[in-house]
Amino acid sequence: MWLDKPIPERYLHTVMTWHASSPETGGALSLGEVSLKAGDEPPMHIHAREDEIWYVLDGTVLFQRGVERMVRGAGAAIVLPRGVQHGVALQSPAARILHIYTPAGIEQAFRELSVSMQAPVTQFDPAAIERVFQERGVTFVGPPLPTLIAQEQSGV
């Protein structure tokens, strides 16, 4: 069943809206929209099961894919293949991005850890987050990209 009006959810400090997920696409892909603010970037990570495509709707984002870094603004996309470490660092105060995962399935990790937009903001358990994603083939391999860049600049 396709959702006529997807319902936004809060995953940590970001807003996520799933426009298509595994049940609607027969497992082929999932399509989500994420709104995040600088400082809320995920840790560097590697997907074992799915490729990612990010399409920037608003804002400017620095992507790291393997060892290469590139900036993408509104209207640009980037492919983040499975098996390659990647991360993001917002270059604008906020960004809105469409993300496509193929095959689908990883959206279930986000949904398991998300709450409704009306729910109060609560503390989250980093170990639980890591466990939920690891169960779905995602390995966290380092700090968020902004932290990594700050460490590089300070010589740490």
ZIMOUR-V294192 format. One record per residue. N is the residue number from 0. RES is the residue in one small letter. SS is DSSP state (~ for helix, > for strand, _ for the rest). Layout:
n: [N:N]
res: [RES:RES]
ss: [SS:SS]
This chain:
n: [0:1:2:3:4:5:6:7:8:9:10:11:12:13:14:15:16:17:18:19:20:21:22:23:24:25:26:27:28:29:30:31:32:33:34:35:36:37:38:39:40:41:42:43:44:45:46:47:48:49:50:51:52:53:54:55:56:57:58:59:60:61:62:63:64:65:66:67:68:69:70:71:72:73:74:75:76:77:78:79:80:81:82:83:84:85:86:87:88:89:90:91:92:93:94:95:96:97:98:99:100:101:102:103:104:105:106:107:108:109:110:111:112:113:114:115:116:117:118:119:120:121:122:123:124:125:126:127:128:129:130:131:132:133:134:135:136:137:138:139:140:141:142:143:144:145:146:147:148:149:150:151:152:153:154:155]
res: [m:w:l:d:k:p:i:p:e:r:y:l:h:t:v:m:t:w:h:a:s:s:p:e:t:g:g:a:l:s:l:g:e:v:s:l:k:a:g:d:e:p:p:m:h:i:h:a:r:e:d:e:i:w:y:v:l:d:g:t:v:l:f:q:r:g:v:e:r:m:v:r:g:a:g:a:a:i:v:l:p:r:g:v:q:h:g:v:a:l:q:s:p:a:a:r:i:l:h:i:y:t:p:a:g:i:e:q:a:f:r:e:l:s:v:s:m:q:a:p:v:t:q:f:d:p:a:a:i:e:r:v:f:q:e:r:g:v:t:f:v:g:p:p:l:p:t:l:i:a:q:e:q:s:g:v]
ss: [_:_:_:_:_:_:_:_:>:>:>:_:_:>:>:>:>:>:>:>:_:~:~:~:~:_:_:_:_:>:>:>:>:>:>:>:>:_:_:_:_:_:>:>:>:>:>:_:_:_:>:>:>:>:>:>:>:>:_:>:>:>:>:>:>:_:_:>:>:>:>:>:>:_:_:_:>:>:>:>:_:_:_:_:_:>:>:>:>:>:_:_:_:>:>:>:>:>:>:>:>:>:_:_:_:_:~:~:~:~:~:~:~:_:>:>:_:_:_:_:_:_:_:_:_:~:~:~:~:~:~:~:~:~:_:_:_:>:>:>:>:>:>:>:~:~:~:~:~:~:~:~:~:~:_:_]
